[in-house]
Amino acid sequence: MTGFLARLLLTALGLWVAATILPGFRIEGVGNLLVAALLLGVVNAVVRPVVFVLTLPLTIITLGLFILVVNGISIALVAWLVPGVAVSGLFAATLGALVVSLTSWLASSFVGGSGRIERFERGVEVRGRRVD
């Protein structure tokens, strides 16, 4: 449960960053932000695989770059479903998806699989002993 909440908050952080820096991306209120993050997780789990399979030939032709557009479609769908979220077009949604992906990737490098925050230290542990 902790891992789920951590991932939800990381997605919400990515959406907030996208809404802060992109002019065509707007989210009104913290409640709408959390609902959008939860719904984006559901859309990425259910709808995105179907869209990915349907657009696989185009994804292969573009060497995988079309996946950014598929992610933008996911964010546009969330914006359409959540009343407090607005995206001005597919380009803004695709840029928002890129920002959400980068922010979530960066933030999740500090969160383990269980949802606990992990810290990284210099040095290597060899057979139970720390070597600097």
C-alpha positions in Angstrom: 0.0 0.0 0.0 2.9 2.3 0.8 4.4 1.7 -2.7 1.1 2.6 -4.3 0.8 5.8 -2.4 4.4 6.7 -3.2 3.8 6.1 -6.9 0.6 8.1 -6.8 2.3 11.1 -5.2 5.2 10.8 -7.7 2.7 11.0 -10.6 0.9 13.9 -8.9 4.3 15.6 -8.6 5.0 15.1 -12.3 1.5 16.5 -13.2 2.1 19.5 -10.9 5.5 20.2 -12.5 3.9 19.9 -16.0 1.1 22.3 -15.0 3.6 24.7 -13.6 6.0 25.0 -16.5 3.8 24.3 -19.6 1.4 27.1 -20.7 -1.2 24.8 -22.3 -1.5 22.5 -19.3 -3.6 23.5 -16.3 -4.8 21.8 -13.1 -7.1 23.5 -10.6 -6.7 22.4 -7.0 -5.0 19.6 -5.1 -8.0 17.4 -5.2 -8.2 17.5 -9.0 -4.4 16.8 -9.1 -4.7 13.7 -7.0 -7.7 12.4 -9.0 -5.9 13.1 -12.2 -2.8 11.2 -10.9 -5.0 8.2 -9.9 -6.9 8.2 -13.2 -3.6 8.5 -15.2 -2.5 5.3 -13.4 -5.7 3.6 -14.4 -5.5 4.8 -18.0 -1.9 3.7 -18.2 -2.8 0.3 -16.9 -5.9 -0.3 -19.1 -6.2 2.0 -22.1 -2.5 2.6 -23.0 -1.7 -1.0 -23.8 -4.6 -1.2 -26.2 -3.6 2.0 -27.9 0.0 0.9 -28.0 -0.9 -2.4 -29.7 -3.1 -0.6 -32.3 -0.3 1.9 -33.1 2.5 -0.6 -33.1 3.3 -0.3 -36.8 3.6 3.5 -36.5 5.7 3.1 -33.4 8.1 0.8 -35.2 8.3 3.1 -38.2 9.1 6.1 -36.0 11.7 4.0 -34.0 9.6 4.3 -30.8 9.0 8.1 -30.8 5.3 7.6 -31.4 5.1 6.3 -27.8 5.4 10.0 -26.7 2.2 10.7 -28.6 0.5 7.6 -27.1 1.4 9.0 -23.6 0.1 12.4 -24.7 -3.2 10.7 -25.7 -3.4 9.2 -22.2 -3.0 12.6 -20.6 -5.5 14.1 -23.0 -8.0 11.4 -22.0 -7.4 12.2 -18.3 -7.9 15.9 -19.0 -11.1 15.1 -20.8 -12.4 13.0 -17.9 -11.4 15.2 -14.9 -13.2 18.6 -14.9 -10.4 20.6 -13.2 -7.7 19.5 -15.7 -7.3 21.3 -19.0 -4.9 20.6 -21.9 -4.9 23.0 -24.9 -4.1 20.3 -27.5 -2.2 17.1 -28.3 1.1 18.9 -28.5 0.7 20.3 -24.9 -0.5 16.8 -23.7 2.6 15.2 -25.3 4.9 17.7 -23.7 3.1 17.2 -20.4 3.6 13.4 -20.8 7.3 14.0 -21.4 7.5 16.2 -18.3 5.5 13.7 -16.2 7.7 10.8 -17.3 11.0 12.6 -16.6 9.8 13.9 -13.2 8.5 10.5 -12.2 11.6 8.8 -13.4 13.9 11.1 -11.5 11.8 11.0 -8.3 11.3 7.2 -8.4 15.1 6.7 -8.4 14.9 7.7 -4.7 12.0 5.4 -3.9 12.3 1.7 -3.6 9.8 -1.0 -4.6 8.2 -1.0 -1.2 7.6 2.8 -1.4 10.3 3.6 1.2 12.7 6.5 0.4 16.1 5.1 -0.1 19.3 7.1 0.2 22.4 6.4 -1.8 25.8 6.5 -0.2 29.2 6.5 -1.6 31.1 3.3 -1.3 30.4 -0.3 -1.9 29.5 -3.1 0.6 31.6 -6.2 0.1 30.7 -9.3 2.2 29.0 -7.2 4.8 31.9 -4.7 5.2 31.7 -1.2 3.8 34.6 -0.3 1.4 35.0 3.4 0.5 
